[in-house]
Amino acid sequence: MRVAILVLSLWILTSSVSAQEAIADFGPAGAAQRMLIRSTTDIEVFGPVLETFLDDRPGLAIHYEQWGSNDLSALTATQCEQGGEVADLVISSAVDLQVELVNRGCARAHLSPLVAALNPSRNWRNEVIGITEEPAVLIYNKDLVSDREAPASRFDLIDLLRPEESRFAGRVATYDIEASGLGYLFAFSDSLQANTFGRLLEAFGRSRAVATCCSAEIIDAVAEGKYLVAYNVLGSYALARAARDPRIGVRAPTDYTLMLSRAALIPKDASAALLAGSLIDFLLSTAGRRALTAAHLIVEVGGPDDIEGDLFGGGASSLRPIPLGPVLLASMDRQKRKLFLDQWNDNLAAP
Amino acid sequence: MTKLSALPTLSRFAHLSLSLRLSLAIGVILVAGGIVVAVAALAYGQQAAQTTFDRLLIGAANQISASITIVDGAPVADLPITALELLALARDDRIVYRVVGPDNETLTGSNSPTIPPLNDDISFFYDSVSNEPVRLVAVRRHFAERGYSGTVTTLVGHTLRSREALAWEIVRSALGVLAIAAVFMVVLAGFAVWSALAPLRRIERALLARDPKDVSPLDIAVPRELDAIVEAINRFMSRIKRQMDVLQNLISDSAHQLRTPITALRAQAQLALEEPDPARRTEMLDRVHQRAVGLSRLTDQMLNRAMVIHRTDASSRETLDLRKVAIAAAESFDDGKIFENGTLRLEMPDDELPVRGDFMSLVEATKNLISNALTHGVAPVCVHTGRREDLPCLWVSDQGAGLDENQVKSIGGRFARKDMPGQSRIASATHGSGIGLSIAAAVAQAHTSELFAKQLNSSFEIGFCLDMHPKKGPE
């Protein structure tokens, strides 16, 4: 069945009051069942996945709202306490915020065989469920950085930045973690993974690496040659861009690759919780995974001896999923965050 | 063993199968045991879960508390990841933590719950967070440093799901073990019932497999507890056997003993019919009459003997006075002159002669002894009662030559050894008095005694002595 996007409108709101960035409707206008999804994922990226889902469900229409992650989390938390127009499914790349919502008791459990079969790192209490597999990657400008020179791991990156006269000095970019929740999450997860983090931070500081916002801007700047390398870019965005921009090279660090799984939760007051559950099950099913793979939301990391993946990396054994669970609460801790930001800012200054 | 079922109040229980009884008993044990084990396991499980997860809480709280340092005169917690990892071991539980300064201000973590009044540096309490109960620990740390002094309290808690899951897990395991034990017990009980009832089935099979005429004792190896049953069956069988023997003897004896006199009677009657001389015919008819009288006495005695032998098996024993037996027997011969002319005398001691026995049988036996002495002996006949070798005895004496020892023996044994040659001779020679003596002998035997006979200088004595406490004989 062919589903038409009925409405696609885009607002850019400068107001600090929370509001959606874009909305879209999928499925027939007069459908018997309706479902409201709020997500941080771009409509263009997630739309085809939803259309595949709706192919088998002619009586269902989906209203899709695209939100910024902090606004979405704040709205969900407010509705958790005060009610309102509660979404049936909330999908966010800010998995730490999603975990916090669950810890506050704002989600309801979705029990199904597919959820039960998930790796424990992708499921907490059956209330927050990881639906995508997106690595944090290194990207580089293929015109300016040869394949041989391009860093394959954090050690390579540190080595590139070491020489006093390195041409990479000042031309490596990463997220401004104070402005980007995703950048903060990746940096915080890095700090938990290995002591490479301290050395990397030191190398960034010495080489005057740039912390900036946000994914699209960083990728643009790399494509234009302003930056040679960008660290900890979300692989799904990078690969989508690389698919149509030959200047962009993408690599998963071979020492270890952080793996983000976008988290879906069903708010406790959701009116169409069963439909939301069936969407989660679809996303975890073979058909759903195929659709997510097509949308670059499931990325397979290839390796030297392994099968060829969507990008070069350290293979399956190098993957470090960011686990959905209470440990993520530490990243949100007021004082912990302040200490971490202080450490970051001591090394990196905004451009 | 049949009496139990005859009691109406007990009959329902009496008919309850052994398997059912055992099942009931085991069922009660299992249900009661199951409840006890479940309650104990629940208490133990909750205790164990409480201890286990409280330790997680303390561990996490101590780690957080230890991470607090004074930075620029203010306490700062560098929340250790390991503390959260520790709490995450309770896989399904939501977490709450809060670090509170001396003025009750939240330093980090959530703004609730509030801290109850605390007495110790480590204390546990319950609260609830977003409608779910939580177990919390409060750990106090006292700072007295340059620029900062005061107590910082760290609260750490989580919901109760993992505790309850662990408690139920323990209960489930305990009940699982109990279920296995129950199955084992049921199987064992089934086997016990089966093996305990096996000897009964053996008895049943042995009885069913028997020839209907076979009343010989059962010879089956049974457990000691069932010896009594087998013994009772065997005793019952022997009684049936005796009754059958009596019947058989009675029939064959009757056939044999009645046939000859009846043939003779017929012949004499025939002769009398053909006798033309009225005087001789009258004489012959007189003989026919005498024969008929003798025959009727013989029939009488034979029926009496059958009755006596039947009674020895069927009647219960009572304590009685042997003198009364003698008097009753002698009185039956009283025709108004037999005592006056001294033909029959009674001789007895003043004291009671208590014996256990059947009064009617003993009287019948004595009557036969008296009758025998009156018929074949020489008057005067005397009925004696008294003690011989300290046993109560009854004997009849007359002044005749009596019987010799062999004759007495053959009389006593005639019913047991039916094929003995000469028995019919004795019977016919004594006109049935042999039957009389044999009744006496049978009665004596039934009372676990035997006839004794003694030839004195001028008199003959025949009688029996009874043990007051005979060995257990037929009931």
Interface residues (C-beta under 8 A of the other chain):
Chain A: V102 N103 R104 G105 C106 P120 R125 L192 G325 P326 V327 L329 A330 D333 R334 Q335 K336 L339
Chain B: V76 A77 D78 L79 P80 I81 L84 E85 L87 A88 R91 D92 R94 I95 V96 V99 L107 T108 G109 V129 S130 N131 E132
